[in-house]
Amino acid sequence: MKNPSATYVAILLLLIALCASPSVLAQTRDAQSRPPPSTAEIIKDLQSSDPADREKAEKAALAIKPLPMLLVPALLNACRGLSTANGVDLNAPPGSEPPRCNTGYVVQALQNAGTQVLPQLLVALDDNDESVRQLAADTLLGLAHDSPAAWPAVITAMANTHYEIPPRIAGFLPDKVGAPIAPLLVRSLNDSKPRIRGGSAMALSWLLERYGNPNAPNDYVEPPSALNRYGLTLSGAVLDIAKVLNSLEPDQRAQTIQGLAGIGPPAKGAIPYVPPMFKDHNPSVRWSAVYFFGAMGQAGKVAMPDVIRSLKDPDKGVRLRAMAFLESCGPAAKDAVPDLAIALKSTDTDTIEQASLALASIDPSQEGILPGVMLTLNDPNHPEDRANAFKALTNLGSRAKPAAPALVHLIATDLDSENSDDKALTAMRL
């Protein structure tokens, strides 16, 4: 016997077969011989109120390559009315078992239809149901990852008027496609439709973050020279975006300016094109302009006169952002002191806190700063500002001595150890 182990295995399998009941054997044969569900059966299960039926149908659709076009509408509708964040019906009565939808299966199944599904996806991007729109957007991004043939549809989708769609597509493009699509985005900056120009500018600015900002929140960062293989330079692409800023619609203009800010100082070539945004009628654009100059480092201080004027902006968010910018400038922002002193007397807590931090950095000799700094130190709603408060107390020096007991109490009672070193160091300096 040359292979006794194989013989033993065969004997064992024979014994198992002889001992198995007829019903078990029949079930096994049925499972093996049962044909996959038909398109009609999958569509029926996708419409079921039973989440298990729907998930079974989604898995069945996922296994079909290429996906029959008849399944596309049913798959898009499988998640209608559901939160695509977790697949839960947000309108379900309390205590009820909410229907669920596995959006990952649905997107993968739709991708199996290939680029022939693009026209239906573009229609679905205008659906009145947010979950359907997001499924279409995610599928479009998946197809763009797989094939450049989907890229023109991505550009078309940038014209979508639903607030969440262009940012969703632009935000995922850097990871889904990356630099290869950058030349098409640059060309689309000159499109006749302002929303396509805006969506392309937004997407391109967010994509460029990984080439200009070493701390960009991406999976990876590449050197600017990596753009050269696509016939682009970082400074040239930034300039292309900056030149069209004034022709974009306000919501996309604001997000594009923030995207340029995300690139950091390498985007300083856009500086001459941003000052007009301080006078934009949209507060989001004005806020973004202040934010942009704050991200430009030393080069951004050229906008200080505009930022100081922003202290009188009718929008509170713009005023607070202006104060944060001026705080970072230190004594160089001395011309802002009169307006900041007025802000210090505001009845709004946020305004008092931010004005105090700015004045502590610019001119700590001003009266009335310490109470505002202590408000920040004890503000549970803005714990991220505590580090600035410790810095402000250090800037105040001997003027902050009345705060010493409160700071010692914080050290003794605050369980948050993240800023413990800052607290102790500040307490010793007072």
C-alpha positions in Angstrom: 0.0 0.0 0.0 1.9 3.0 -1.3 -0.4 5.7 0.2 -2.1 4.4 3.3 -3.2 7.8 4.5 -5.2 8.4 1.4 -6.9 5.0 1.8 -7.8 5.7 5.4 -9.4 9.0 4.4 -11.4 7.3 1.7 -12.6 4.6 4.2 -13.5 7.4 6.7 -15.6 9.3 4.1 -17.3 6.1 3.1 -18.3 5.3 6.7 -19.6 8.9 7.2 -21.7 8.5 4.0 -23.1 5.2 5.2 -24.0 6.5 8.6 -25.5 9.8 7.4 -29.3 9.9 7.4 -31.1 10.0 4.0 -32.4 13.5 4.9 -29.0 14.9 5.4 -27.7 13.5 2.2 -30.8 14.8 0.4 -30.2 18.3 1.8 -26.6 18.2 0.7 -27.5 17.2 -2.8 -30.2 19.9 -2.9 -27.7 22.6 -1.8 -25.2 21.5 -4.4 -27.7 21.3 -7.2 -29.8 24.3 -6.3 -29.4 26.9 -9.1 -28.5 30.5 -8.2 -31.4 32.8 -7.7 -32.8 34.4 -10.9 -32.8 38.1 -11.5 -36.5 38.3 -10.7 -35.9 36.5 -7.4 -33.1 38.9 -6.5 -35.2 41.9 -7.3 -38.1 40.5 -5.1 -35.7 40.0 -2.2 -34.2 43.4 -2.6 -37.7 44.8 -2.0 -38.3 42.7 1.0 -39.0 44.2 4.5 -36.8 41.5 6.0 -33.2 42.8 6.2 -31.9 39.2 6.0 -33.6 38.7 2.6 -32.2 42.0 1.3 -28.7 41.2 2.4 -29.0 37.7 0.9 -30.1 39.4 -2.4 -27.2 41.9 -2.2 -24.7 39.1 -1.9 -26.3 37.2 -4.7 -26.1 40.3 -6.9 -22.5 40.7 -5.9 -21.7 37.3 -7.3 -23.0 38.1 -10.8 -20.4 39.4 -13.2 -21.3 41.3 -15.3 -24.3 42.6 -13.4 -27.6 42.5 -15.4 -28.8 46.1 -16.0 -32.2 45.1 -14.7 -30.8 44.8 -11.2 -29.4 48.3 -11.1 -32.6 50.2 -10.2 -33.5 47.6 -7.6 -30.0 47.8 -6.0 -30.1 51.6 -5.8 -33.6 51.4 -4.3 -32.6 48.8 -1.8 -31.2 51.5 0.5 -33.9 54.1 -0.1 -34.9 55.9 3.0 -32.0 54.6 5.0 -29.0 56.3 6.6 -26.0 55.2 4.4 -23.8 55.9 7.4 -25.0 52.8 9.2 -27.8 51.4 7.1 -30.5 52.2 9.6 -33.9 53.7 8.9 -33.7 57.0 10.9 -37.5 57.3 10.7 -38.3 53.9 12.2 -40.6 54.0 15.3 -38.8 53.8 18.6 -38.3 50.2 19.7 -38.9 48.7 16.3 -36.5 46.6 14.4 -35.3 49.0 11.7 -34.6 47.7 8.1 -31.0 47.6 7.2 -29.0 47.8 4.0 -25.4 46.7 3.4 -24.2 49.6 1.3 -20.8 48.0 0.8 -22.4 45.0 -1.0 -24.6 47.3 -3.0 -21.8 49.5 -4.3 -19.6 46.5 -5.2 -22.5 44.8 -7.0 -23.2 48.0 -9.0 -19.6 48.3 -9.9 -19.9 44.8 -11.5 -22.1 46.4 -14.2 -19.1 48.4 -15.4 -19.2 51.8 -17.2 -22.5 51.0 -18.9 -24.1 51.9 -15.6 -22.8 55.5 -15.7 -25.9 57.1 -17.2 -28.1 55.5 -14.5 -25.7 56.7 -11.8 -25.8 60.3 -13.1 -29.6 60.2 -12.9 -29.5 58.7 -9.4 -27.3 61.5 -8.3 -30.3 63.8 -8.6 -32.7 61.4 -6.7 -34.7 63.1 -4.0 -33.4 60.4 -1.5 -30.0 61.1 0.0 -29.1 57.5 0.5 -29.7 56.8 -3.2 -27.5 59.8 -4.2 -24.7 58.7 -2.0 -24.8 55.1 -3.3 -24.6 56.5 -6.8 -21.7 58.8 -5.9 -19.7 56.0 -4.1 -20.3 53.6 -7.1 -19.1 56.4 -9.5 -15.9 56.8 -7.5 -15.3 53.0 -7.5 -15.7 52.9 -11.3 -13.3 55.9 -11.6 -10.8 54.0 -9.6 -11.1 51.1 -12.0 -11.3 52.9 -15.3 -10.4 56.3 -16.8 -13.5 55.8 -18.9 -15.5 56.9 -15.9 -13.6 60.2 -15.4 -15.8 62.3 -17.6 -18.8 61.2 -15.6 -17.0 62.3 -12.5 -16.6 65.8 -13.9 -20.2 65.9 -15.0 -21.2 64.9 -11.4 -19.4 68.0 -10.1 -22.3 70.1 -11.5 -24.7 68.4 -9.1 -26.7 70.9 -7.0 -27.2 68.6 -4.0 -25.0 70.1 -1.3 -23.3 66.9 -0.3 -22.5 65.3 -3.7 -19.7 67.5 -5.1 -17.8 67.5 -1.8 -18.3 63.7 -1.4 -16.8 63.1 -4.8 -14.0 65.7 -4.5 -13.1 64.4 -1.0 -12.6 60.8 -2.1 -10.9 61.5 -5.4 -7.4 61.8 -4.0 -7.6 58.3 -2.6 -9.7 56.7 -5.2 -8.0 58.0 -8.3 -5.2 60.4 -7.3 -2.9 62.5 -9.5 -3.7 60.8 -12.8 -7.0 62.7 -12.9 -5.4 66.0 -12.1 -4.8 67.1 -15.8 -8.6 66.5 -16.5 -9.5 68.6 -13.5 -7.2 71.4 -14.6 -8.9 71.4 -18.1 -12.3 71.4 -16.4 -11.5 74.6 -14.6 -12.3 76.3 -17.9 -15.7 74.5 -18.4 -18.6 76.7 -19.4 -20.6 75.5 -16.3 -19.6 77.3 -13.1 -20.5 74.3 -10.9 -18.2 72.1 -12.9 -15.5 74.7 -12.6 -16.1 74.9 -8.9 -16.3 71.1 -8.3 -13.1 70.6 -10.3 -11.3 73.4 -8.4 -12.4 72.0 -5.1 -11.3 68.4 -6.1 -8.0 69.6 -7.4 -7.2 71.7 -4.4 -8.0 68.8 -2.0 -5.9 66.5 -4.2 -3.0 68.9 -4.1 -2.9 68.7 -0.3 -0.9 65.5 -0.4 1.7 67.2 -2.6 2.1 70.4 -0.7 1.3 69.8 2.9 3.4 67.1 4.6 0.9 66.9 7.4 -2.1 66.4 5.1 -4.7 64.0 6.4 -4.3 61.4 3.7 -3.1 57.9 3.6 0.1 59.0 2.0 2.0 62.1 1.0 4.0 62.5 -2.1 6.7 65.1 -3.2 5.4 67.9 -5.5 7.7 66.5 -8.2 5.4 63.5 -8.5 3.0 65.8 -10.4 5.6 66.3 -13.1 4.8 62.9 -14.7 1.4 64.3 -15.5 2.7 67.5 -17.0 1.8 69.5 -13.9 3.6 71.5 -11.2 2.2 72.3 -7.8 2.7 76.0 -8.2 1.1 76.0 -11.7 -1.9 74.0 -10.5 -2.4 76.3 -7.6 -2.3 79.3 -9.9 -4.8 77.7 -12.3 -7.2 77.3 -9.4 -6.7 80.8 -8.1 -7.4 82.4 -11.4 -11.0 80.9 -11.5 -11.9 81.6 -7.9 -14.0 84.6 -8.7 -16.0 82.7 -11.3 -17.1 79.9 -8.9 -20.4 79.7 -7.1 -20.1 80.7 -3.4 -20.4 77.3 -1.7 -17.7 75.8 -4.0 -15.6 78.9 -3.8 -15.5 78.7 0.0 -14.5 75.0 0.0 -11.9 75.6 -2.7 -10.2 78.4 -0.7 -10.2 76.0 2.3 -8.6 73.4 0.0 -5.9 75.8 -1.0 -5.3 76.6 2.7 -4.9 72.8 3.3 -1.9 72.9 0.9 -0.2 75.3 3.3 2.5 77.8 2.4 3.2 76.1 -1.0 -0.1 77.6 -2.1 1.1 81.2 -1.5 0.9 81.8 -5.3 -2.8 82.2 -4.8 -2.4 85.1 -2.4 -3.0 87.9 -4.9 -6.4 86.3 -5.8 -7.9 85.8 -2.4 -8.2 89.4 -0.9 -11.3 90.2 -3.0 -13.0 87.4 -1.1 -13.0 89.5 2.1 -15.8 91.5 0.5 -17.9 88.5 -0.7 -21.5 88.6 0.3 -21.3 85.0 1.5 -19.9 84.7 5.1 -18.5 81.2 4.3 -16.3 82.7 1.6 -15.2 85.6 3.9 -14.4 83.1 6.7 -12.4 80.9 4.2 -10.4 84.0 3.2 -9.3 84.6 6.7 -8.5 80.9 7.2 -6.5 80.8 4.0 -4.2 83.7 5.1 -3.8 82.1 8.5 -2.5 78.9 6.8 0.1 80.8 4.6 2.6 81.4 7.4 4.6 84.5 7.3 3.5 85.3 3.7 -0.1 85.4 5.0 0.5 88.5 7.2 0.2 90.6 4.1 -3.6 90.4 4.6 -3.4 91.8 8.2 -5.3 95.1 7.3 -8.1 93.1 5.7 -8.2 90.7 8.7 -8.4 93.6 11.1 -11.3 95.0 9.2 -12.9 91.6 9.5 -13.2 92.2 13.3 -16.2 94.3 12.4 -17.7 91.7 10.0 -21.4 91.1 10.6 -20.9 87.4 10.9 -19.6 86.1 14.3 -17.7 83.2 12.8 -15.7 85.5 10.6 -14.9 87.8 13.6 -13.7 84.8 15.7 -11.6 83.5 12.9 -10.0 87.0 12.4 -9.2 87.1 16.1 -7.5 83.6 15.9 -5.4 84.9 12.9 -4.4 88.0 14.8 -3.5 86.0 17.9 -1.0 84.0 15.8 0.6 87.3 14.6 1.6 88.5 18.1 2.8 92.1 18.5 2.9 92.6 14.8 -0.9 92.9 15.0 -0.9 95.9 17.3 -3.2 97.9 15.0 -6.0 95.5 16.0 -5.7 96.3 19.7 -8.5 99.0 19.8 -11.1 96.8 18.1 -10.0 93.8 20.2 -10.4 95.9 23.4 -14.0 96.7 22.3 -14.6 93.0 21.7 -13.4 92.2 25.2 -16.4 94.1 26.5 -18.9 92.0 24.5 -21.7 90.0 26.2 -20.9 87.0 24.0 -18.7 84.5 25.8 -17.0 83.2 22.7 -16.0 86.7 21.6 -14.6 87.5 25.1 -12.6 84.4 25.1 -11.1 84.8 21.7 -10.4 88.5 22.1 -8.6 87.8 25.4 -6.4 85.2 23.8 -5.6 87.6 20.9 -4.8 90.5 23.2 -2.6 88.3 25.5 -0.5 87.5 22.5 -0.5 91.0 21.0 -0.4 93.4 24.0 -0.7 91.7 27.4 -0.6 95.1 29.1 -4.3 95.6 28.2 -6.7 95.7 31.1 -9.4 93.0 31.5 -7.6 90.1 29.6 -7.3 87.6 32.5 -11.0 86.9 33.1 -11.5 86.0 29.5 -8.5 83.7 29.5 -9.8 82.0 32.6 -13.2 81.6 30.8 -11.3 79.7 28.1 -9.4 77.6 30.6 -12.6 76.5 32.2 -14.7 76.2 29.1 -15.9 72.6 28.8 -17.2 73.3 25.2 -13.8 74.2 23.8 -11.2 72.0 25.5 -9.0 72.3 22.4 -8.4 76.0 23.3 -6.9 75.2 26.7 -3.3 75.0 25.3 -3.8 78.6 24.0 -5.1 79.6 27.4 -1.9 78.3 29.1 0.2 80.1 26.6 -1.9 83.3 27.2 -1.3 83.0 31.0 2.4 82.7 30.3 2.3 85.9 28.1 0.5 87.7 30.9 3.3 86.9 33.3 2.9 88.6 36.7 -0.5 89.9 35.6 -1.8 86.3 35.7 -0.9 85.8 39.4 -4.5 86.0 40.5 -5.2 82.9 38.4 -2.6 80.8 40.3 -5.0 79.3 42.8 -7.5 78.3 40.1 -4.7 76.8 38.1 -3.4 74.8 41.1 -7.0 73.6 41.6 -7.2 72.5 38.0 -4.0 70.5 38.4 -5.4 68.8 41.4 -8.9 68.0 40.1 -8.7 67.7 36.3 -8.3 64.1 35.3 -7.3 65.0 31.8 -3.6 64.4 31.8 -3.1 65.6 28.2 -2.3 69.2 29.2 -0.8 68.3 32.7 2.7 69.4 31.7 1.4 72.8 30.4 -0.6 73.3 33.6 2.3 72.6 35.9 4.7 74.7 33.9 2.3 77.6 33.7 1.6 77.4 37.5 5.3 77.5 38.3 5.8 80.6 36.1 3.0 82.6 37.8 
